[in-house]
């Protein structure tokens, strides 16, 4: 079975991009009857192929336009060209898997869609540019026309059913997992020093996109509320991703909080460096307001790093009883959880052990196998 993908979704550091490339790698590794076909730009073809070295080699077709080829003012034209190209190729293959449901899907042939969350429909959450309006226009079309709707958590499934109750029979739950690259390993003091991290002072670490949902200002304020000795022993490190504009805006807006916390900010670090950081961390602090799955939680657990996360959306479902859960709307609650882990080494060790066990319940091999089953079902329908 040949399955078509938009390869622009596999390049980058966001949760959707990590999901996309790990899923395709799992299919290449575990499902010999599934042959992925990836559409890319000419410029990024080699980058896409390099992601899958060590597995079966997927077919990568350089057919998509560069989104900036006509300039920012005419990006709507480039987007239309891209949409028409994907639609044309979708007619040549058994199935198309839409990894991120943004563009109008009505011209696609038989397809399944991964819906990661419905947060753009929530007016209380901030979204810049035209993304909210584009998503709002397209999501109903996906619900109407997709052969199957793949979700990573019961939380997302229930969110969909609240708005689109007629699609219940087409939803398939397929949890994500952390990449096998996230693992317990010896800490390299030299690599950490290059990041500006002293391995003798195990830090509290946040990893994620600069986004209002990620609740980073509350982490800064909670850290500043900790006793001085805890802050000295466990400094704060923020590993941030996102556009240059978003990161610079965050730095300007929260400059005072960043300086008060004396927080180290790391940008665009390698996966190898991130794994080292998580192995050296005292705890991961991830009190997101809302997550469709929350991959950083499992990535930290798989490195033996204890986790503090939210008591809502998908977080309790993913973390189980292997993390400290806190109210993400309460700085005091986040600070209390950080102080608990900052001073209770026995609890920290318990969470590190239970987190490793919890992470082992999620694997990309199993996710790929379940996805292949969904593909076959979609093609039979």
Buried (B, 14 or more C-beta within 10 A) or exposed (E): BEBBBBBBBBBEBBBBBBBBBBBBBBBBBBBEEBBBBBBBBEEBBEBBBEBBEEBBEBEBBBBBBEBEEBEEEEEEEBBBBBBEBBBEBBEEBBBBBBBBBBBBBEEBBBBBBBBBBBBBBBEEBEBEEEEBEBBEEBBEBBBEEBBBBBBBBEBBBEBBEEEBEEBEEBBBEBBBBBBEEBBEEEBBBEBBEEBEBEBEEBBBBBBBBBBEBBBBBBBBBBBBBBEEEBBEBBBBBBBBBBEEEBBEBBEEEBEEBBEEBEBBBBEEBEEEBBBBBBBBBBBBBBBBBBBBBBBBBBBBBBBBBBBBBBBBBBBBBBBEEBBBBBBBBBBEBBBBBBBBBBBEEEEBEEBBEBBBEBBEEBBBBBBBBBBBEBBBBBBEE
